[in-house]
Amino acid sequence: MAHLTPAEQIEQSYDLAMMALANYLTQKRDASATVDRLISILDRDSLRDAITEVLVDSRVHPRPKADETARRKNRAAGPSA
């Protein structure tokens, strides 16, 4: 089994939750079974760990905002002639 990155684990859980909802909407599962399935997907230690890791990483290594990136590029380009 391949090791998933935290972002991939979150995406996989999202996909599983969407499939559970689709099964409910197409009447393959009743509401109670759907809620039980959603709880089992969301109540995983691995999902909580993945979310925590992504949140901590975003705090430690924040991405520059779009306007910051543009200013940096303009400064690096120097004065225009």
ABEGO torsion letter per residue (X at the ends): XBBBBAAAAAAAAAAAAAAAAAAAAAGABBAAAAAAAAAAAABBAAAAAAAAAAAAAAAABBBBBAAAAAAAAAAAAEBBX
